């Protein structure tokens, strides 16, 4: 069970990475 919890956290990292591109686009728009 504990091993299954690690993948779940690994899935949270990609989600945060996906949030970075949108913010980068907003920075370009602000320029």
C-alpha positions as CSV (number, residue, x, y, z in Angstrom):
1,X,0.0,0.0,0.0
2,X,2.8,2.4,0.9
3,X,4.3,1.8,-2.6
4,X,1.1,2.8,-4.2
5,X,1.2,6.1,-2.3
6,X,4.5,7.1,-3.9
7,X,3.1,7.0,-7.5
8,X,0.2,9.2,-6.3
9,X,2.7,11.9,-5.2
10,X,4.6,11.4,-8.5
11,X,1.3,12.2,-10.3
12,X,1.0,15.4,-8.3
13,X,4.4,16.7,-9.6
14,X,3.3,16.6,-13.3
15,X,0.1,18.4,-12.4
16,X,2.2,21.2,-10.9
17,X,4.4,21.2,-14.0
18,X,1.3,21.7,-16.1
19,X,0.4,24.8,-14.0
20,X,3.8,26.4,-14.8
21,X,3.2,26.7,-18.6
22,X,0.0,28.8,-18.2
23,X,1.7,31.1,-15.8
24,X,4.6,31.5,-18.3
25,X,2.1,32.5,-21.0
26,X,0.7,35.1,-18.7
27,X,4.1,36.5,-18.1
28,X,4.6,36.9,-21.8
29,X,1.2,38.6,-22.1
30,X,2.1,41.0,-19.3
31,X,5.3,42.0,-21.3
